[in-house]
Amino acid sequence: MNKSVSVKVYHGYGHKHNLVVYGHVFKRKAKSKQVYSNNILVNVIHLLKLFILKPYPLVEVRLQFFGQTVYQKTEHDGFFKFEWAADEDVQAGWHHVKVAAVDKDGKVLNTGEGKVYVPHITQYAFISDVDDTVMISHSATIGRRLRELFIKNPHTRKTFPDAASHYRQLALSHTDKNQPNPFFYVSSSEWNLYDYLIETFRFNKLPDGAFLLNTLKKWSDLLKTGKTGHEGKLLRVMRILDAFPNQKFIFFGDNSQHDPIIYTQIVERYPQNIEAVYIRNIRPEKEDETQLLMQRIETHNIRTCLFKDSNEAIKHSNAIGLIQ
């Protein structure tokens, strides 16, 4: 194995006829094992390391899944996407996948492992924003957002009170604890922060799920972290709905940036697939604008909830039968 080459595989999702797994291959990636320290300098250095990397463009990658082999090549930023149909039935739940980076002579440079989630068709599915929906991030102000990133680590980042409790209850809504409802976390944060977010969610006991993040950034672009176009997030959410045309979805977002308008546009394209839309009222000055968008959503017989505190959202979920 070439120890300088690394293969990063992210949680994927799908069903028998449409499975999707994402990842990156790096020629060089800074060692980024997290030390959960209260020392600000330690946290700053770790964060900077997440943005010091050299992607491996146009290298062949090989995925193995239940004896099936699928080939692909990385893009110019080292990113790869596998989308394939399984040869056999795939049971609901999490399944392991293995991805190898291969040189021109067929030699394996290195491998990485990940997981793909297949839900029951009868289950609800949840699509949630991350920053300022679950995690306190101050996304609308770049200075405050960077302060949260730099001075805190995944064990000191704050989530909104009762948000984790709400999501855990929803994960078990109308299903068995061995087959929790799937969560898709769609964020404007970059893939650089994948491990950081996974550990933050794990530490705060939020449901496991598939993260769909923004394109990699280098350290020189750190001041632009968390900024992405309206269309990028819209397309990522639409891809999930297209992958599960028979699933009922519940959306979670906030009004610090574009979630209300993105979700309204998706509802108008996929009204039969959406059960409810929840928006955290982060910016009271945008409340009237947000309410107008929620009213547009409700014309499609879809429940909405504009809330400040998660206990309000929990009460709403109880009232409409999402939580038993």
MIVO-716805 format. One record per residue (C-alpha): residue number from 1; chain; x, y, z. Coordinates in nm, 4 decimals, decimal comma. Example, Ala and Ser with C-alpha at 12.3 -4.5 7.8 and 13.67 -1.06 7.14 Angstrom:
2
    n  chain        c1        c2        c3
    1      A    1,2300   -0,4500    0,7800
    2      A    1,3670   -0,1060    0,7140
// end
This chain:
324
    n  chain        c1        c2        c3
    1      A    0,0000    0,0000    0,0000
    2      A    0,1090    0,3566   -0,0704
    3      A    0,0753    0,5183    0,2713
    4      A    0,0780    0,8692    0,1269
    5      A   -0,2379    0,7918   -0,0761
    6      A   -0,5641    0,7809    0,1187
    7      A   -0,9159    0,6794    0,0190
    8      A   -1,2030    0,8415    0,2069
    9      A   -1,5473    0,6796    0,1703
   10      A   -1,8572    0,8595    0,2982
   11      A   -2,1884    0,7080    0,4076
   12      A   -2,4010    0,6275    0,1030
   13      A   -2,7651    0,5391    0,0490
   14      A   -3,0089    0,3778   -0,1931
   15      A   -3,2100    0,0660   -0,2699
   16      A   -3,1589   -0,2354   -0,4947
   17      A   -3,1909   -0,0482   -0,8237
   18      A   -3,0096    0,2725   -0,7276
   19      A   -2,7206    0,2681   -0,4789
   20      A   -2,4986    0,5745   -0,4317
   21      A   -2,1618    0,6104   -0,2567
   22      A   -1,9333    0,9169   -0,2534
   23      A   -1,5714    0,9686   -0,1535
   24      A   -1,2339    1,1287   -0,2209
   25      A   -0,8859    1,0050   -0,3044
   26      A   -0,5897    1,2120   -0,1830
   27      A   -0,2272    1,2000   -0,2952
   28      A   -0,1404    1,3589    0,0346
   29      A   -0,3535    1,4431    0,3332
   30      A   -0,2397    1,5945    0,6620
   31      A   -0,2759    1,3692    0,9637
   32      A   -0,5905    1,4920    1,1295
   33      A   -0,6517    1,2703    1,4316
   34      A   -0,8530    1,4880    1,6666
   35      A   -0,7288    1,5729    2,0150
   36      A   -1,0318    1,6855    2,2136
   37      A   -0,8639    1,9711    2,3954
   38      A   -0,9882    2,2964    2,5466
   39      A   -0,6700    2,4581    2,4217
   40      A   -0,7700    2,7015    2,1447
   41      A   -0,4332    2,6671    1,9677
   42      A   -0,4720    2,2874    1,9476
   43      A   -0,8175    2,3285    1,7930
   44      A   -0,6972    2,5911    1,5435
   45      A   -0,4078    2,3717    1,4276
   46      A   -0,6378    2,0698    1,3868
   47      A   -0,8888    2,2691    1,1835
   48      A   -0,6188    2,4044    0,9533
   49      A   -0,4938    2,0486    0,8929
   50      A   -0,8386    1,9516    0,7615
   51      A   -0,7847    2,2005    0,4781
   52      A   -0,4262    2,0952    0,3950
   53      A   -0,4607    1,8235    0,1321
   54      A   -0,3689    1,7285   -0,2233
   55      A   -0,6480    1,5541   -0,4187
   56      A   -0,5666    1,2668   -0,6569
   57      A   -0,7351    1,3481   -0,9911
   58      A   -0,8366    1,0990   -1,2609
   59      A   -0,7236    0,7879   -1,0725
   60      A   -0,9234    0,4666   -1,1106
   61      A   -1,1338    0,3606   -0,8119
   62      A   -1,2902    0,0182   -0,7639
   63      A   -1,5884   -0,0487   -0,5383
   64      A   -1,6777   -0,3918   -0,4006
   65      A   -2,0256   -0,4662   -0,2689
   66      A   -2,1594   -0,8187   -0,2012
   67      A   -1,9259   -0,9732   -0,4571
   68      A   -2,0089   -0,7068   -0,7149
   69      A   -1,7322   -0,4828   -0,8562
   70      A   -1,7954   -0,1342   -0,9981
   71      A   -1,5328    0,0947   -1,1559
   72      A   -1,5109    0,4725   -1,1713
   73      A   -1,2530    0,7525   -1,1956
   74      A   -1,2007    1,0466   -0,9650
   75      A   -1,2737    1,3991   -1,0792
   76      A   -1,0144    1,6784   -1,0850
   77      A   -1,0658    1,7432   -0,7128
   78      A   -1,0252    1,3741   -0,6239
   79      A   -1,3995    1,3282   -0,5743
   80      A   -1,5700    1,0072   -0,6863
   81      A   -1,9301    0,8978   -0,7075
   82      A   -2,0500    0,5419   -0,7588
   83      A   -2,4088    0,4892   -0,8688
   84      A   -2,5077    0,1338   -0,9516
   85      A   -2,7820   -0,1288   -0,9410
   86      A   -2,7309   -0,4316   -0,7176
   87      A   -2,7295   -0,7759   -0,8793
   88      A   -2,9342   -0,9210   -0,5945
   89      A   -3,1903   -0,8042   -0,3391
   90      A   -3,0419   -0,5829   -0,0672
   91      A   -3,1935   -0,6042    0,2789
   92      A   -3,2881   -0,2859    0,4631
   93      A   -3,0181   -0,1507    0,6954
   94      A   -2,6510   -0,0509    0,6837
   95      A   -2,4135   -0,2436    0,4550
   96      A   -2,0351   -0,2160    0,4202
   97      A   -1,8600   -0,1176    0,0988
   98      A   -1,4894   -0,1175    0,0153
   99      A   -1,3231    0,1184   -0,2334
  100      A   -0,9686    0,0798   -0,3710
  101      A   -0,7617    0,3356   -0,5617
  102      A   -0,5760    0,1575   -0,8440
  103      A   -0,2821    0,2792   -1,0552
  104      A   -0,2422    0,2298   -1,4307
  105      A   -0,0795   -0,1104   -1,3785
  106      A   -0,3696   -0,2364   -1,1687
  107      A   -0,1758   -0,2094   -0,8427
  108      A   -0,3856   -0,1151   -0,5403
  109      A   -0,2549    0,2124   -0,3996
  110      A   -0,4761    0,2098   -0,0934
  111      A   -0,8279    0,1239    0,0217
  112      A   -1,1047    0,2764    0,2282
  113      A   -1,4256    0,1432    0,3784
  114      A   -1,7678    0,2992    0,4160
  115      A   -2,1346    0,2133    0,4605
  116      A   -2,4492    0,2418    0,2515
  117      A   -2,7994    0,2650    0,4024
  118      A   -3,1050    0,0980    0,2498
  119      A   -3,4368    0,1933    0,4166
  120      A   -3,7648    0,0048    0,4230
  121      A   -4,0064    0,1518    0,1689
  122      A   -4,2608    0,2008    0,4489
  123      A   -4,0296    0,4217    0,6546
  124      A   -4,0227    0,7980    0,6811
  125      A   -3,7032    0,9689    0,5658
  126      A   -3,5667    1,2924    0,7096
  127      A   -3,3604    1,5565    0,5301
  128      A   -3,1987    1,8046    0,7650
  129      A   -2,9728    2,1033    0,7322
  130      A   -2,6875    2,1109    0,9871
  131      A   -2,5652    2,4626    1,0657
  132      A   -2,8162    2,6619    1,2735
  133      A   -3,0764    2,3865    1,2353
  134      A   -2,9093    2,1273    1,4593
  135      A   -2,5744    2,2829    1,5472
  136      A   -2,5283    2,6413    1,6688
  137      A   -2,3066    2,7895    1,3958
  138      A   -2,3948    3,1572    1,3309
  139      A   -2,3728    3,0840    0,9569
  140      A   -2,5035    3,4230    0,8488
  141      A   -2,1939    3,5944    0,9957
  142      A   -1,8618    3,4571    0,8691
  143      A   -1,6640    3,5905    1,1668
  144      A   -1,8853    3,4207    1,4235
  145      A   -1,8984    3,1002    1,2166
  146      A   -1,5173    3,0822    1,2019
  147      A   -1,4986    3,1511    1,5747
  148      A   -1,7207    2,8472    1,6413
  149      A   -1,5022    2,6322    1,4155
  150      A   -1,1671    2,7539    1,5460
  151      A   -1,2130    2,7657    1,9214
  152      A   -1,4280    2,4545    1,9623
  153      A   -1,3923    2,0866    1,8809
  154      A   -1,6596    1,8191    1,8135
  155      A   -1,6988    1,7563    2,1869
  156      A   -1,7505    2,1241    2,2745
  157      A   -1,9675    2,2318    1,9789
  158      A   -2,3191    2,3107    2,0986
  159      A   -2,6351    2,1706    1,9469
  160      A   -2,9739    2,3294    2,0141
  161      A   -3,1410    2,2061    2,3339
  162      A   -3,3737    1,9097    2,2682
  163      A   -3,2770    1,8895    1,8989
  164      A   -3,1034    1,5524    1,9488
  165      A   -3,3993    1,4227    2,1522
  166      A   -3,6405    1,5252    1,8750
  167      A   -3,4332    1,3544    1,6051
  168      A   -3,3937    1,0363    1,8104
  169      A   -3,7703    1,0173    1,8546
  170      A   -3,8236    1,0737    1,4825
  171      A   -3,5682    0,8041    1,3988
  172      A   -3,7980    0,5553    1,5716
  173      A   -4,1229    0,6976    1,4341
  174      A   -4,3523    0,4137    1,3176
  175      A   -4,0605    0,1726    1,2916
  176      A   -3,8531   -0,0725    1,4923
  177      A   -3,5394    0,0298    1,6845
  178      A   -3,3412   -0,2180    1,4733
  179      A   -3,4538   -0,0402    1,1535
  180      A   -3,4449    0,3344    1,2350
  181      A   -3,5757    0,5870    0,9853
  182      A   -3,2959    0,7248    0,7644
  183      A   -3,1528    1,0741    0,8107
  184      A   -2,9810    1,2727    0,5356
  185      A   -2,7793    1,5698    0,6553
  186      A   -2,7410    1,8184    0,3688
  187      A   -2,5036    2,0997    0,4572
  188      A   -2,3138    2,3876    0,2999
  189      A   -2,0076    2,2766    0,4985
  190      A   -1,7269    2,1240    0,2941
  191      A   -1,6228    1,7582    0,2752
  192      A   -1,3102    1,8682    0,4682
  193      A   -1,5315    1,8764    0,7790
  194      A   -1,6877    1,5305    0,7336
  195      A   -1,5110    1,3590    1,0259
  196      A   -1,5598    1,6692    1,2402
  197      A   -1,9368    1,6609    1,1798
  198      A   -1,9643    1,2826    1,2222
  199      A   -1,7961    1,3037    1,5626
  200      A   -2,0029    1,6079    1,6688
  201      A   -2,3237    1,4212    1,5860
  202      A   -2,2020    1,0994    1,7503
  203      A   -2,0983    1,2798    2,0693
  204      A   -2,4344    1,4582    2,0891
  205      A   -2,6204    1,1297    2,0271
  206      A   -2,7881    1,2387    1,7042
  207      A   -2,9074    0,9654    1,4647
  208      A   -2,6489    0,8201    1,2298
  209      A   -2,7041    0,9270    0,8713
  210      A   -2,5630    1,0095    0,5296
  211      A   -2,3968    1,3501    0,4966
  212      A   -2,4053    1,5377    0,1662
  213      A   -2,1592    1,8248    0,1839
  214      A   -2,0057    2,0913   -0,0347
  215      A   -1,6931    2,0642   -0,2536
  216      A   -1,3501    2,0500   -0,0893
  217      A   -1,1748    2,3737   -0,0031
  218      A   -0,8048    2,4417    0,0451
  219      A   -0,6684    2,6338    0,3434
  220      A   -0,6495    2,9511    0,1321
  221      A   -1,0285    2,9382    0,0928
  222      A   -1,0988    2,8871    0,4629
  223      A   -1,2643    3,2290    0,4942
  224      A   -1,5265    3,1092    0,2453
  225      A   -1,6199    2,7995    0,4472
  226      A   -1,9909    2,7196    0,4606
  227      A   -2,0739    2,9323    0,1580
  228      A   -2,2364    2,7636   -0,1395
  229      A   -2,4835    2,8577   -0,4061
  230      A   -2,8582    2,8115   -0,3706
  231      A   -2,8602    2,5687   -0,6636
  232      A   -2,5993    2,3326   -0,5148
  233      A   -2,8043    2,2494   -0,2082
  234      A   -3,1255    2,2332   -0,4095
  235      A   -2,9743    1,9714   -0,6426
  236      A   -2,8387    1,7596   -0,3560
  237      A   -3,1820    1,7407   -0,1930
  238      A   -3,3491    1,6623   -0,5265
  239      A   -3,1052    1,3746   -0,5868
  240      A   -3,2154    1,2151   -0,2607
  241      A   -3,5834    1,2435   -0,3537
  242      A   -3,5133    1,1014   -0,6991
  243      A   -3,3355    0,8038   -0,5387
  244      A   -3,6413    0,7256   -0,3224
  245      A   -3,9493    0,8081   -0,5323
  246      A   -4,1858    0,6113   -0,3030
  247      A   -4,0581    0,7451    0,0302
  248      A   -4,2285    1,0117    0,2434
  249      A   -3,9891    1,2892    0,3491
  250      A   -3,9821    1,5413    0,6327
  251      A   -3,7556    1,8464    0,5934
  252      A   -3,5704    2,0404    0,8642
  253      A   -3,3970    2,3721    0,8065
  254      A   -3,3653    2,7270    0,9336
  255      A   -3,4156    3,0780    0,8010
  256      A   -3,0588    3,2051    0,8486
  257      A   -2,9920    3,1577    0,4748
  258      A   -3,1869    2,9842    0,1930
  259      A   -3,3627    2,6776    0,3402
  260      A   -3,7210    2,8162    0,3276
  261      A   -3,7050    2,9040   -0,0423
  262      A   -3,5168    2,5818   -0,1317
  263      A   -3,7746    2,3668    0,0466
  264      A   -4,0627    2,5618   -0,1069
  265      A   -3,9250    2,5014   -0,4558
  266      A   -3,8808    2,1302   -0,3850
  267      A   -4,2324    2,0982   -0,2423
  268      A   -4,3728    2,2535   -0,5601
  269      A   -4,1865    1,9931   -0,7692
  270      A   -4,2450    1,6890   -0,5443
  271      A   -4,5635    1,7629   -0,3452
  272      A   -4,6601    1,3948   -0,3210
  273      A   -4,3273    1,3034   -0,1543
  274      A   -4,3266    1,5555    0,1316
  275      A   -4,5051    1,5003    0,4623
  276      A   -4,3938    1,8060    0,6643
  277      A   -4,1484    2,0989    0,6696
  278      A   -3,9858    2,2354    0,9869
  279      A   -3,7985    2,5680    0,9902
  280      A   -3,6059    2,6995    1,2924
  281      A   -3,6659    3,0735    1,3329
  282      A   -3,3039    3,1868    1,3687
  283      A   -3,3579    3,5364    1,2273
  284      A   -3,6766    3,6982    1,3628
  285      A   -3,6402    3,9816    1,1093
  286      A   -3,7099    3,7215    0,8370
  287      A   -4,0102    3,5699    1,0148
  288      A   -4,2783    3,7353    0,7977
  289      A   -4,0967    3,6323    0,4781
  290      A   -4,0609    3,2776    0,6103
  291      A   -4,4288    3,2593    0,7067
  292      A   -4,5312    3,3520    0,3527
  293      A   -4,3222    3,0648    0,2158
  294      A   -4,4698    2,8254    0,4718
  295      A   -4,8170    2,9268    0,3574
  296      A   -4,7179    2,8395   -0,0014
  297      A   -4,6077    2,4977    0,1208
  298      A   -4,9339    2,4429    0,3096
  299      A   -5,1372    2,4929   -0,0092
  300      A   -5,0049    2,1480   -0,1107
  301      A   -5,1583    1,9887    0,2027
  302      A   -4,8166    1,9625    0,3667
  303      A   -4,7789    2,0365    0,7390
  304      A   -4,5401    2,3145    0,8419
  305      A   -4,3870    2,4322    1,1690
  306      A   -4,1905    2,7535    1,2213
  307      A   -4,0266    2,7162    1,5607
  308      A   -3,7661    2,8793    1,7810
  309      A   -3,7121    2,6034    2,0382
  310      A   -3,7034    2,2319    1,9608
  311      A   -3,9683    2,1542    2,2228
  312      A   -4,2157    2,3473    2,0029
  313      A   -4,1228    2,1220    1,7100
  314      A   -4,1559    1,8114    1,9297
  315      A   -4,5092    1,9155    2,0302
  316      A   -4,5963    1,9677    1,6630
  317      A   -4,4600    1,6225    1,5703
  318      A   -4,6730    1,4706    1,8438
  319      A   -4,9799    1,6601    1,7272
  320      A   -4,9550    1,5375    1,3670
  321      A   -4,8651    1,1798    1,4638
  322      A   -4,5013    1,1760    1,3563
  323      A   -4,4005    1,0879    1,7119
  324      A   -4,6068    0,8248    1,8876
// end
